Amino acid sequence: MDNYEKTLLRINPDACIRCATCTAMCPVSRVTSVFPGPKQAGPGAERFRKISTSLDEWIDLCIGCNLCNLACPSGVPISELNLMAKAKYLDEKGRPLRDWILSHIYLFGKLGSLLSPIINRALRNSFLKWLLDTFLKIERKRELPLYQTPTFRKWFKRHRLHKAELAPPPFNKGKMNGRKVAYFYGCYINTNEVDVGKATVQVLEAIGLDVILPHQRCCGIPMLGNGDFRGAKRLGLKNVESLLKAFQSGYDIIFSSTSCGYMIKHEYSHLLNIPKSEELSRNIFDIFEYLRNMRESGNIKTEFKSLSLKAAYFAPCHLRSLGIGLPALEIIRLIPGLHIEKIEADCCGLGGMFGFKKERYEISEEIGKDLLEAIKRLKPEVILTDCEGCRIQIRDLTGLNVLHPIQILRDVMT
C-alpha cells in the first residue's frame, strides 16, 4: 500500500457534504475562475474532481494555505487531497527544472551565504532577472531574497564559544530547573534572515535556557508544495531521527517558522507517514507557544522595557492551521507602550514558492490585495508576522519594515 492509499484510508473524503464552504474560503478561487475549487482535486475520490477537466489545467493552482481545511464543517482535510492529486499528476508527467530548483533552494544556501556580496548583486541585476524570467519562468517582478554572512549556524557556534569564554557551560546552571532547548531554525533563517535566529536564541538565553542546534535538514515544505512527496519524506526522516534524539536527551524542541512547524507537526505524519513523527509532533512547539506555556506555569516573568511603536500583526495561514491560537500576539501585547492591532485578512498570497512562478505571480499579487488594503487602513510603522513567506510578500506589497515578533521581544528583554 503506497502513501496515497494509506492517506485516503485515513482522510475518508466521503465525509464531504458538498456544501462548497471550502470554495468560498479559497483565496485562489476568489481571484480566478481557472481554479474550480479546493474540493475538486482528490485522487481516488471522484466527486472531488471534475472528470471533464484535465488535471494539468488547474491542479498546480492550490496555494497550500489550508484555509479550506479550517472551513470544512465535516473535517475533511481537503488541502491534503489537493497535494496528493498534484503529486500523483507530477509523478506521471514530470516536473519542470524551475520547480526542482525552487524545491531544492536549500542546496544553494551555504554557497549563497559564503559569496553573498556577489550573489546578492546578481540577484538584483535586471539582466539576470530577465534570464530567470525568460528561461526558468521565475517572475522578474518578484524581489528575490538576499543572502547573509555568516550563516545563523556559524554565528551560533561563535556565540557559544564567546559565552564559554565568559562562563564555562552549562551557561545557565541552576536556572529554569535545568531546562534545555533544541531549536529547529529552518534553512531560510540560516542563510537569509539570520537575525530571527539570533533573536530566538537571545530570548531563550535571557530567560535562563541553554540552547542547542540539533542536526537538521530543510523541513521539506517546498518539495511538498511542488508535489514531491518522496523528496520531502527523505528530508523528514532525517529530521525526525535527529529531533527525537534531542528530545530523548532531555531537550524541549521549538521552532520559529510556522511553515516549518506545520510541516513537522502535521504533514510528516498525516501525509508522509514518517515513522515516529507523531511522537515528535506532540513534543515540538512554536517559540511563542512555548513562552506562553512557561508564563502560564509561572516559570518566566514578563516584565518588559517600554517600547513606543505602532505595529500591526498578521497571523499566517500555517499558524492558524496549528490550532494553538495567536501566542505571539498574546505575548507581544504585554509590552508597555506598544500599540499593536491584528490585521484582518486571510492569506498573504505568496504560498511558499507559488508566488515566485511567472504564471502564478499575478494570482499571488491579487490575493494579497485584501491584506494590503487592511494594512493601509491601520497605518502601522512596522508589521509583525511569524512566517518568512508572509514577510517576503508583505515587504513586496507595502515596502514597510516587516519583522518576526521574536525580534521585537528580544529588543525589550535584552
N, C-alpha and C positions, 0 to 999 in steps of 0.2 A: 504493500500500500504506500503510495507516494504522498508528498506533503499536501497536494491538492485534495486528495481523498480524505486524509486524516482531518484536515481543517474543515471540509464540508460536513463531515460527520459531527463535528463539534458545533459548527455555526447553526445548523438547522435553518436554512433560508426559507423553508416552508412556513415559518412563523410570520413572514411578511403578510400584512393585511391590505397591501396595495393602496395605502392612504395618500401616498405622494408627499408626505411631510418632508422626507429627505430631499426631494427635488426642490421644494420650496426653500429649504435652508441652504442648498448648494450654491456657493459663490460663483462657480463656473456656469451653472445653468442660468443664473441670474443675468449674466452679461453676454452669453452667446447661446444661440439656438442649435449650434452644431453638436453640443453635448446633450444627449437625450435624457440625462438624469442619472443619479448615483445608482438607482436600483436596477439598471438595465444591463449590468455587466458581469453577472456571476457565472462562472463556468459550471456546468452541471446543474444549474438552477434556471431552467429555460424561461421562466416568466420574469427573470431579472434581465432578459436580453431581448432586443428587437431582432428577430430572425432575419427580417428583410434588410437590415442594415449591417454592412460589413464592419467587423470589429475595428479594422485599421483606420476607419474614418473618424473614430472618436475615443477609442479606448485609452489613449495617452493623455486625454484631457482631464482625468481625475487629478486634482491638485494635492490630494493626501491630507486635507485639513481635518478629517474625521468629524466634521460638523454633522454629517448625515447619521453617524453612529449616535451622537448625543441627542439628535432629534427623534430617532426612531422609537415610537411608543411600544414596539414589540421586542426591542432589544436586539435586533439583527445587526451584526457588525458589518454594515454594507461596504465600508471602505476596504475591508479585508477581501470581500468578493471582487471589488474593482481591482485591487492589487493582484489577486490570483489570476483574473482574466488578462491583465496586462502581461504578467509573467508568462502565462500559457501562450499568448499570442507571439510575444517576442522570442520565446524558445523555438517557436515554429518558423518565424520569419527572419530572425536575426536582429541584432542591434546595430545602429549606426555608430561609426567611430566617435562622433561627438558625444553620444550618450555614455560610451565607455570611458572617455576622458573625464567627463563630469562626475561619473560614478567613482572614479579612481583618483580624484584630485589630491587625496591624501598622500599618494605616492610621490608627488612633486613638492610637498610641503617643506621638507628639510632643505632641498636644493633652493627653493624659493626664498627661504629664510636666510640661508648662507649667502646667497647672491642678491639679497633684497634691493640694494641700490640700483642694480642693473635690471633686475626683473620688474621692479615697480615702475621704472621709467618706460620699459617696454609695454607694460600693461596699460599705460596712459597714452601710448603712441597711437595716433589716429590711423596710421598705415597698418599697424599690426591688428588693430581692432577691425579694420576693413577686411584683412585677410581672414581673421577668425569668423567674421560675419559671412563672407563670401564662400569660404571652403568648408567651414565646420558648422555654419548656421548658429553661431553664438552671437546674440544680438549686440551690435556695436553701441547702442544707446545705453546699455546696462553697464554701470560702473563696476569694474572687476575689483574684488577685494585685494588689498595690498598686503605684502608680507612684512614681518617684523623680525629684527635681530636683537638679541638672541631669541631662540625659541623659549617658550614657557618652561619646558623641562630643563633646559640648560640654566635658565635663571634660577629655577628651584634648587638645582644642585649647588650653585654658587651661594644661594641664600642659606642652605643648610650648613655649608662649610663656614660661612660667616657667623652663624648662630653658634656653631660648635666652638669657634674660637672665643666667643664671648662667654659661653657657658656650656660645658660638655653635656651631650644628650644623656638621659632624656631632658629636653629643654624645659619642660613644664612639670617636672616630677612633683607629685603631691597635689597638683591641681586637677579639678574635674574628676577625682577618683580614678585617675589613670586612663581616662577615655582617649582613644586614638582614632584618627580618621584616615581612610583611604579615599583619595579624590580621583574620580573619573572626569578629566577635564575636557576631553574631546580634541580632535585634530584641528578644528578651526581656532580654538583658543590657543593651542600650542604654537601656531605659526602666524595667525592673523589678528587676534585680539588678546595679546599676551597679558594686558593689564587686568582683564577679567579674572584670569587665573591667579595673578598676583593678589588681587583684592580678596579672592576667596580664601587663599592661604593666610593672608594677613588678618582677616576677620576671625578665622578659626583659631589662629595662634593668640589673638588678642583676648579670647575668652578661655585660654589655657589648654588648648588641644594640641597634641602632636600630630602632624600631618605627614603622610607618605604619598607617593605617586606609584601605584601598582603598575606593572607592565600592562599596556593596553594597545589595542588597535583601533582604527576607525570603528564607530559603533555599527556601521553598515547601512545607515538610513539612506544615503544617496543611492546605493545599489538597489535597495528595496524599492525606492521611488521610481527607479528605471526598470523594475521588473526582474532584477537579477537576484532571485531567491538563493541560488547556490552560492554566489559570491558573498552575499550578506551573511549566510549561515557559516561560511568558513571563518569570517571575522568574528561572528558571535560566539562560536565555540571557543576561540582563544580568550575572549573577554570573560566569558562565564567561568572558565577554568581559573583565570588569574584573580578575578574579583572574589570568587568564593574562597579561594585560598587566603586572601586577605581577611575576609570575614571570619573564617575559621581560626585565624591567628589573633582574633580579638579586636579587629578594626571595624568601626562603623563606616559604611560606604556612602558617599554622597556624590552628586553631580550638580553642575551649574547650568548645563544646557537642557532645556525642557525637551528638545527634539531627541537628543541622545538619551535622555532619561526615559522618554516614552518608548523608544526603540528597545532599550534594555528591559524595562519593566513589563512591557506588553507584547511587542512583536516577537521577541526571542521565543516566548512560549506559545503565543497564540497562533502565529503564522509560520514560524520557522521550526517549531517543535524541537528546540535545543534541550538536550538532557540537563536536568538540574537548574534550568533557567527560572522555574517557579520559585525555588528556594531563594535565588538571588533577587527576584522581583520583590519578595517580602522583606528584604533586608538592604535595599538601596533607597536613598531618599534625596529629594530635591534639597538644595542647600538651605532655602528658606523654610521649607517644611521641617527640616532638621532643627533649625534655630528656633522655630515656633514651638516644636515639641520640647526642646530644652527649656525654653522660657516658661512654658506651661507647667513643667515639672519642677520649676524653681531652681534650675541649675545655672542659669545665667541671669545677670541683671541687664536691664535695657535702659540705662541712663546715658543718653547720647548728647553730644555737643549740639548746640543750636545751629541751624542752617537756614538762612533766609533765601528761599528759592521757590519759584513757581514751576511745578513739574506736572507731567501727565503720565499715567501708567497704562500700558496696553498689555492685556492678557493674551499670550499666544494660544493658538488652537491646541497644540500638544499639551500645554499646561492644563487647559480645561479638560482634555481627554484623560488626564491622570486622575481626576476626581479628588483633588486634595484642597480645593478652594483656591484662594489667592494669598498664599502665605507671605509673599514678598510685599504685597500691598499692606497687609496687616502689620508687618514689622516696620516698614518704611514710614507708615503713618504715626509711629511713636516718636519720630524725630521732631524736636521742638523747632518751630519757625518754618518748617517745610509745609508749603501748601501744595497738596497733590490731589488730582482728580483722575478718576478712571475714565479711559477713552471708551465710549460706547460704540464699538464696531466689531464685526465678526472676524474677518480674515484679512491679513495684510496683502495677500495675493502672490507672494513670492513662491511659496510651495517648494522650498528647497531649490533644486536645480530647474524646476519648471520655468521660472521667470527669466532664466538665462538663455532659454531656447528661442531662436528667432521667431519661429512660428507660434510661440506661446506668449511672447513679450506683451503684445497689445492686450491680450486677455488678462495677464498679470497686472498690468497698469490699470485696466478698467476695474478690476476687483478692488484695487487699492484706493479708488476714488472716495468711497464712503469713509474710509479711515482718514484720508487726507482732509475731507470736509469736517470731520469730527475734531481733528487736531486744530484746524483753523479757528473753530468756534472757541476752543479752550485757550488758545494763545499762550502755550507754555514756553518757558525758557529752555527746558530740557525734557526729553522723553525717556522713560524707563521701560524696558521690556526684557524678559528672561531668555528670549530666543535670538540667536545670531542671525537667522534668516530674516526675522522681523526687523532687526536693527538695520540690516542692509537695505531692505525695502523702504523703511521709514526715512532713512537718510536720503535715499534717492528721491523719494516723493516730496520731502519737506526742506531738505538742506539744513535741518536742525541738528543739534548735538543729541545723540541717542546713546544711552548707556545701559549696562546691566545694573539692576538695583543693588547688587553687591558692591559696586564701585562707590555708590553714594553712601552705603552703610560703612564701608571702610573709612571714608573720609570723616565721618562723625565719631569713629571709635578709636582711630589711631593718631 
